[in-house]
Amino acid sequence: MKKHGCRTWLGLLCDEADGKKTPRLRAHLPDCPPCRAMLASLKRTVAVLKSAPLGGKPTSSLKNALRRRLRRSSRLAVACL
């Protein structure tokens, strides 16, 4: 993810992490390690959210896992912007 294009790819990264096919992003990923890292982090976050029980309060382990993943994702996003 080149510094000047990070914002361009963020929406597509979110779409891809959510399971949507994004041909432009897929063509970009082989040449961009930061985008690949961000996508991997987003996919892990989506997986954690999907594993959360529906209804009720989230467990403390789920909250902690989400906090860790969000911190990692935030550091990656800030480094690229």
PADREN-879523 format. One record per residue: residue number from 1; y, x, z of N, C-alpha, C in turn. Coordinates in Angstrom, 2 decimals, decimal comma, padded with zeros to 5 digits. Atoms other than C-alpha are relative to their C-alpha. Example, Ala and Ser with C-alpha at 12.3 -4.5 7.8 and 13.67 -1.06 7.14 Angstrom:
<nudos>
<nudo lolo="1" n_Y="-001,19" n_X="000,89" n_Z="000,00" ca_Y="-004,50" ca_X="012,30" ca_Z="007,80" c_Y="001,20" c_X="000,90" c_Z="000,00"/>
<nudo lolo="2" n_Y="-001,19" n_X="-000,82" n_Z="-000,06" ca_Y="-001,06" ca_X="013,67" ca_Z="007,14" c_Y="001,09" c_X="-000,77" c_Z="000,73"/>
</nudos>
This chain:
<nudos>
<nudo lolo="1" n_Y="-001,16" n_X="000,86" n_Z="000,00" ca_Y="000,00" ca_X="000,00" ca_Z="000,00" c_Y="001,23" c_X="000,91" c_Z="000,00"/>
<nudo lolo="2" n_Y="-001,17" n_X="-000,83" n_Z="000,07" ca_Y="003,05" ca_X="001,86" ca_Z="-001,18" c_Y="001,15" c_X="-000,68" c_Z="000,72"/>
<nudo lolo="3" n_Y="-001,05" n_X="000,56" n_Z="-000,85" ca_Y="006,09" ca_X="001,42" ca_Z="001,02" c_Y="000,85" c_X="-001,05" c_Z="-000,72"/>
<nudo lolo="4" n_Y="-000,86" n_X="000,96" n_Z="000,70" ca_Y="008,10" ca_X="-000,38" ca_Z="-001,66" c_Y="-000,74" c_X="-001,28" c_Z="-000,38"/>
<nudo lolo="5" n_Y="000,73" n_X="001,17" n_Z="000,44" ca_Y="005,32" ca_X="-002,86" ca_Z="-002,42" c_Y="-000,76" c_X="-000,74" c_Z="001,08"/>
<nudo lolo="6" n_Y="000,78" n_X="000,60" n_Z="-001,08" ca_Y="003,93" ca_X="-003,80" ca_Z="000,97" c_Y="000,19" c_X="-001,49" c_Z="000,11"/>
<nudo lolo="7" n_Y="-000,27" n_X="001,44" n_Z="-000,15" ca_Y="005,60" ca_X="-007,16" ca_Z="001,17" c_Y="-000,59" c_X="-000,79" c_Z="-001,17"/>
<nudo lolo="8" n_Y="000,58" n_X="000,65" n_Z="001,17" ca_Y="004,36" ca_X="-007,96" ca_Z="-002,33" c_Y="-001,47" c_X="-000,32" c_Z="000,23"/>
<nudo lolo="9" n_Y="001,45" n_X="000,16" n_Z="-000,16" ca_Y="000,72" ca_X="-007,56" ca_Z="-001,29" c_Y="-000,39" c_X="-000,79" c_Z="001,24"/>
<nudo lolo="10" n_Y="000,37" n_X="000,62" n_Z="-001,27" ca_Y="000,85" ca_X="-009,14" ca_Z="002,18" c_Y="-000,57" c_X="-001,40" c_Z="-000,17"/>
<nudo lolo="11" n_Y="000,50" n_X="001,35" n_Z="000,23" ca_Y="000,41" ca_X="-012,73" ca_Z="000,98" c_Y="-001,38" c_X="000,01" c_Z="-000,62"/>
<nudo lolo="12" n_Y="001,31" n_X="-000,09" n_Z="000,65" ca_Y="-002,48" ca_X="-011,75" ca_Z="-001,27" c_Y="-001,06" c_X="000,55" c_Z="000,95"/>
<nudo lolo="13" n_Y="000,94" n_X="-000,52" n_Z="-001,00" ca_Y="-004,09" ca_X="-009,76" ca_Z="001,54" c_Y="-000,46" c_X="-001,13" c_Z="000,93"/>
<nudo lolo="14" n_Y="000,35" n_X="001,13" n_Z="-000,86" ca_Y="-003,97" ca_X="-012,86" ca_Z="003,74" c_Y="-000,90" c_X="-000,98" c_Z="-000,74"/>
<nudo lolo="15" n_Y="000,85" n_X="000,89" n_Z="000,79" ca_Y="-005,41" ca_X="-015,01" ca_Z="000,95" c_Y="-001,41" c_X="000,55" c_Z="-000,13"/>
<nudo lolo="16" n_Y="001,32" n_X="-000,64" n_Z="000,16" ca_Y="-008,24" ca_X="-012,55" ca_Z="000,34" c_Y="-000,78" c_X="-000,02" c_Z="001,30"/>
<nudo lolo="17" n_Y="000,67" n_X="000,01" n_Z="-001,30" ca_Y="-009,02" ca_X="-012,29" ca_Z="004,05" c_Y="-000,50" c_X="-001,40" c_Z="000,36"/>
<nudo lolo="18" n_Y="000,38" n_X="001,38" n_Z="-000,26" ca_Y="-009,22" ca_X="-016,08" ca_Z="004,12" c_Y="-001,06" c_X="-000,50" c_Z="-000,98"/>
<nudo lolo="19" n_Y="001,09" n_X="000,35" n_Z="000,90" ca_Y="-011,83" ca_X="-016,05" ca_Z="001,34" c_Y="000,41" c_X="-000,41" c_Z="-001,40"/>
<nudo lolo="20" n_Y="-000,46" n_X="000,36" n_Z="001,35" ca_Y="-009,68" ca_X="-016,78" ca_Z="-001,71" c_Y="-000,12" c_X="001,22" c_Z="-000,91"/>
<nudo lolo="21" n_Y="000,11" n_X="-001,10" n_Z="000,98" ca_Y="-010,23" ca_X="-014,69" ca_Z="-004,84" c_Y="001,39" c_X="000,38" c_Z="-000,50"/>
<nudo lolo="22" n_Y="-001,31" n_X="-000,49" n_Z="000,43" ca_Y="-007,23" ca_X="-012,53" ca_Z="-005,71" c_Y="-000,20" c_X="001,19" c_Z="-000,96"/>
<nudo lolo="23" n_Y="000,28" n_X="-001,06" n_Z="000,97" ca_Y="-007,86" ca_X="-010,56" ca_Z="-008,93" c_Y="001,04" c_X="001,12" c_Z="-000,02"/>
<nudo lolo="24" n_Y="-001,04" n_X="-001,05" n_Z="-000,01" ca_Y="-004,49" ca_X="-008,73" ca_Z="-008,82" c_Y="-000,20" c_X="000,95" c_Z="001,16"/>
<nudo lolo="25" n_Y="000,20" n_X="-000,84" n_Z="-001,17" ca_Y="-005,15" ca_X="-007,50" ca_Z="-005,30" c_Y="-001,27" c_X="000,83" c_Z="-000,15"/>
<nudo lolo="26" n_Y="001,26" n_X="-000,73" n_Z="000,17" ca_Y="-008,74" ca_X="-006,54" ca_Z="-006,10" c_Y="000,17" c_X="001,18" c_Z="-000,95"/>
<nudo lolo="27" n_Y="-000,27" n_X="-001,11" n_Z="000,92" ca_Y="-007,47" ca_X="-004,41" ca_Z="-008,98" c_Y="000,82" c_X="001,09" c_Z="000,69"/>
<nudo lolo="28" n_Y="-000,87" n_X="-000,93" n_Z="-000,72" ca_Y="-004,96" ca_X="-002,76" ca_Z="-006,61" c_Y="-000,75" c_X="000,77" c_Z="001,09"/>
<nudo lolo="29" n_Y="000,65" n_X="-000,58" n_Z="-001,18" ca_Y="-007,33" ca_X="-002,03" ca_Z="-003,70" c_Y="-000,63" c_X="001,38" c_Z="-000,20"/>
<nudo lolo="30" n_Y="000,62" n_X="-001,33" n_Z="000,14" ca_Y="-009,24" ca_X="000,96" ca_Z="-005,17" c_Y="001,00" c_X="001,16" c_Z="000,11"/>
<nudo lolo="31" n_Y="-001,02" n_X="-001,05" n_Z="-000,03" ca_Y="-005,96" ca_X="002,92" ca_Z="-005,36" c_Y="000,85" c_X="000,00" c_Z="001,25"/>
<nudo lolo="32" n_Y="-000,91" n_X="000,13" n_Z="-001,14" ca_Y="-004,51" ca_X="001,93" ca_Z="-001,99" c_Y="-000,77" c_X="-000,08" c_Z="001,33"/>
<nudo lolo="33" n_Y="000,68" n_X="000,01" n_Z="-001,29" ca_Y="-006,21" ca_X="002,97" ca_Z="001,27" c_Y="000,67" c_X="-000,86" c_Z="001,07"/>
<nudo lolo="34" n_Y="-000,61" n_X="000,85" n_Z="-001,02" ca_Y="-003,58" ca_X="001,26" ca_Z="003,48" c_Y="-000,28" c_X="-001,50" c_Z="-000,23"/>
<nudo lolo="35" n_Y="000,31" n_X="001,41" n_Z="000,27" ca_Y="-004,16" ca_X="-002,09" ca_Z="001,74" c_Y="-001,45" c_X="-000,31" c_Z="000,36"/>
<nudo lolo="36" n_Y="001,41" n_X="000,21" n_Z="-000,36" ca_Y="-007,92" ca_X="-001,68" ca_Z="002,15" c_Y="-000,16" c_X="-000,09" c_Z="001,51"/>
<nudo lolo="37" n_Y="000,08" n_X="000,03" n_Z="-001,46" ca_Y="-007,45" ca_X="-000,95" ca_Z="005,85" c_Y="000,57" c_X="-001,30" c_Z="000,55"/>
<nudo lolo="38" n_Y="-000,61" n_X="001,25" n_Z="-000,45" ca_Y="-005,15" ca_X="-003,94" ca_Z="006,30" c_Y="-000,93" c_X="-001,17" c_Z="-000,28"/>
<nudo lolo="39" n_Y="000,92" n_X="001,09" n_Z="000,35" ca_Y="-007,61" ca_X="-006,22" ca_Z="004,49" c_Y="-001,19" c_X="-000,02" c_Z="000,96"/>
<nudo lolo="40" n_Y="001,13" n_X="-000,05" n_Z="-000,94" ca_Y="-010,48" ca_X="-005,03" ca_Z="006,69" c_Y="000,40" c_X="-000,54" c_Z="001,37"/>
<nudo lolo="41" n_Y="-000,49" n_X="000,48" n_Z="-001,29" ca_Y="-008,41" ca_X="-005,69" ca_Z="009,80" c_Y="000,21" c_X="-001,52" c_Z="-000,02"/>
<nudo lolo="42" n_Y="-000,21" n_X="001,44" n_Z="000,11" ca_Y="-007,41" ca_X="-009,15" ca_Z="008,60" c_Y="-001,33" c_X="-000,76" c_Z="-000,04"/>
<nudo lolo="43" n_Y="001,31" n_X="000,65" n_Z="000,07" ca_Y="-011,03" ca_X="-010,01" ca_Z="007,77" c_Y="-000,67" c_X="-000,04" c_Z="001,37"/>
<nudo lolo="44" n_Y="000,57" n_X="000,00" n_Z="-001,35" ca_Y="-012,13" ca_X="-008,98" ca_Z="011,27" c_Y="000,70" c_X="-001,05" c_Z="000,87"/>
<nudo lolo="45" n_Y="-000,75" n_X="001,00" n_Z="-000,78" ca_Y="-009,38" ca_X="-011,15" ca_Z="012,77" c_Y="-000,44" c_X="-001,41" c_Z="-000,37"/>
<nudo lolo="46" n_Y="000,47" n_X="001,32" n_Z="000,45" ca_Y="-010,45" ca_X="-014,14" ca_Z="010,66" c_Y="-001,38" c_X="-000,28" c_Z="000,57"/>
<nudo lolo="47" n_Y="001,35" n_X="000,20" n_Z="-000,54" ca_Y="-014,06" ca_X="-013,62" ca_Z="011,77" c_Y="000,04" c_X="-000,35" c_Z="001,49"/>
<nudo lolo="48" n_Y="-000,13" n_X="000,30" n_Z="-001,43" ca_Y="-013,02" ca_X="-013,60" ca_Z="015,44" c_Y="000,50" c_X="-001,43" c_Z="000,18"/>
<nudo lolo="49" n_Y="-000,54" n_X="001,36" n_Z="-000,12" ca_Y="-010,99" ca_X="-016,77" ca_Z="014,96" c_Y="-001,05" c_X="-001,05" c_Z="-000,36"/>
<nudo lolo="50" n_Y="001,03" n_X="000,96" n_Z="000,40" ca_Y="-013,86" ca_X="-018,51" ca_Z="013,18" c_Y="-001,11" c_X="-000,12" c_Z="001,03"/>
<nudo lolo="51" n_Y="001,05" n_X="000,05" n_Z="-001,02" ca_Y="-016,21" ca_X="-017,63" ca_Z="016,02" c_Y="000,47" c_X="-000,67" c_Z="001,29"/>
<nudo lolo="52" n_Y="-000,55" n_X="000,62" n_Z="-001,21" ca_Y="-013,91" ca_X="-019,25" ca_Z="018,58" c_Y="-000,53" c_X="-001,43" c_Z="000,14"/>
<nudo lolo="53" n_Y="000,45" n_X="001,38" n_Z="-000,21" ca_Y="-015,20" ca_X="-022,45" ca_Z="020,14" c_Y="001,14" c_X="-000,97" c_Z="-000,28"/>
<nudo lolo="54" n_Y="-001,01" n_X="001,02" n_Z="000,29" ca_Y="-013,40" ca_X="-025,59" ca_Z="019,02" c_Y="000,32" c_X="-000,78" c_Z="001,27"/>
<nudo lolo="55" n_Y="-000,42" n_X="000,77" n_Z="-001,17" ca_Y="-011,40" ca_X="-027,43" ca_Z="021,64" c_Y="-000,01" c_X="000,86" c_Z="001,26"/>
<nudo lolo="56" n_Y="-000,03" n_X="-000,73" n_Z="-001,26" ca_Y="-010,72" ca_X="-026,32" ca_Z="025,17" c_Y="000,84" c_X="001,25" c_Z="-000,08"/>
<nudo lolo="57" n_Y="-000,77" n_X="-001,23" n_Z="-000,08" ca_Y="-009,15" ca_X="-023,06" ca_Z="026,24" c_Y="-000,83" c_X="001,15" c_Z="-000,54"/>
<nudo lolo="58" n_Y="000,72" n_X="-001,17" n_Z="000,46" ca_Y="-010,06" ca_X="-019,79" ca_Z="024,56" c_Y="-000,48" c_X="000,85" c_Z="001,19"/>
<nudo lolo="59" n_Y="000,53" n_X="-000,85" n_Z="-001,06" ca_Y="-012,20" ca_X="-017,47" ca_Z="026,65" c_Y="000,86" c_X="001,26" c_Z="000,13"/>
<nudo lolo="60" n_Y="-000,78" n_X="-001,23" n_Z="-000,18" ca_Y="-010,65" ca_X="-014,32" ca_Z="028,09" c_Y="-000,49" c_X="001,10" c_Z="-000,94"/>
<nudo lolo="61" n_Y="000,49" n_X="-001,03" n_Z="000,93" ca_Y="-012,92" ca_X="-012,17" ca_Z="025,92" c_Y="000,54" c_X="-000,24" c_Z="-001,42"/>
<nudo lolo="62" n_Y="-000,58" n_X="000,30" n_Z="001,30" ca_Y="-011,67" ca_X="-013,97" ca_Z="022,80" c_Y="001,48" c_X="000,39" c_Z="-000,03"/>
<nudo lolo="63" n_Y="-001,42" n_X="-000,38" n_Z="-000,07" ca_Y="-008,04" ca_X="-013,52" ca_Z="023,89" c_Y="000,15" c_X="001,51" c_Z="-000,10"/>
<nudo lolo="64" n_Y="-000,09" n_X="-001,46" n_Z="000,03" ca_Y="-008,63" ca_X="-009,81" ca_Z="024,49" c_Y="-000,34" c_X="000,56" c_Z="-001,38"/>
<nudo lolo="65" n_Y="000,38" n_X="-000,45" n_Z="001,34" ca_Y="-010,38" ca_X="-009,35" ca_Z="021,14" c_Y="001,12" c_X="-000,26" c_Z="-000,99"/>
<nudo lolo="66" n_Y="-001,12" n_X="000,32" n_Z="000,89" ca_Y="-007,53" ca_X="-011,09" ca_Z="019,33" c_Y="001,19" c_X="000,92" c_Z="000,24"/>
<nudo lolo="67" n_Y="-001,13" n_X="-000,91" n_Z="-000,30" ca_Y="-004,91" ca_X="-009,01" ca_Z="021,12" c_Y="-000,24" c_X="001,39" c_Z="-000,59"/>
<nudo lolo="68" n_Y="000,32" n_X="-001,32" n_Z="000,56" ca_Y="-006,70" ca_X="-005,78" ca_Z="020,13" c_Y="000,16" c_X="000,01" c_Z="-001,51"/>
<nudo lolo="69" n_Y="-000,07" n_X="000,06" n_Z="001,46" ca_Y="-006,98" ca_X="-006,85" ca_Z="016,51" c_Y="001,44" c_X="-000,18" c_Z="-000,49"/>
<nudo lolo="70" n_Y="-001,40" n_X="000,19" n_Z="000,39" ca_Y="-003,39" ca_X="-008,04" ca_Z="016,32" c_Y="000,80" c_X="001,28" c_Z="000,18"/>
<nudo lolo="71" n_Y="-000,71" n_X="-001,27" n_Z="-000,21" ca_Y="-002,15" ca_X="-004,75" ca_Z="017,78" c_Y="-000,31" c_X="000,96" c_Z="-001,14"/>
<nudo lolo="72" n_Y="000,40" n_X="-000,89" n_Z="001,11" ca_Y="-004,14" ca_X="-002,81" ca_Z="015,17" c_Y="000,66" c_X="-000,43" c_Z="-001,30"/>
<nudo lolo="73" n_Y="-000,61" n_X="000,51" n_Z="001,24" ca_Y="-002,92" ca_X="-005,05" ca_Z="012,35" c_Y="001,50" c_X="000,23" c_Z="-000,01"/>
<nudo lolo="74" n_Y="-001,44" n_X="-000,20" n_Z="-000,09" ca_Y="000,67" ca_X="-004,82" ca_Z="013,56" c_Y="000,37" c_X="001,44" c_Z="-000,25"/>
<nudo lolo="75" n_Y="-000,29" n_X="-001,42" n_Z="000,22" ca_Y="000,55" ca_X="-001,03" ca_Z="013,65" c_Y="-000,14" c_X="000,34" c_Z="-001,47"/>
<nudo lolo="76" n_Y="000,18" n_X="-000,26" n_Z="001,43" ca_Y="-000,80" ca_X="-000,95" ca_Z="010,09" c_Y="001,16" c_X="-000,59" c_Z="-000,80"/>
<nudo lolo="77" n_Y="-001,07" n_X="000,64" n_Z="000,75" ca_Y="001,80" ca_X="-003,41" ca_Z="008,84" c_Y="001,32" c_X="000,73" c_Z="000,18"/>
<nudo lolo="78" n_Y="-001,25" n_X="-000,71" n_Z="-000,27" ca_Y="004,69" ca_X="-001,57" ca_Z="010,49" c_Y="000,00" c_X="001,36" c_Z="-000,71"/>
<nudo lolo="79" n_Y="000,10" n_X="-001,31" n_Z="000,65" ca_Y="003,46" ca_X="001,76" ca_Z="009,12" c_Y="000,23" c_X="-000,11" c_Z="-001,50"/>
<nudo lolo="80" n_Y="-000,13" n_X="000,17" n_Z="001,45" ca_Y="003,48" ca_X="000,35" ca_Z="005,60" c_Y="001,35" c_X="-000,52" c_Z="-000,43"/>
<nudo lolo="81" n_Y="-001,27" n_X="000,62" n_Z="000,41" ca_Y="006,82" ca_X="-001,43" ca_Z="005,65" c_Y="001,15" c_X="000,95" c_Z="-000,02"/>
</nudos>
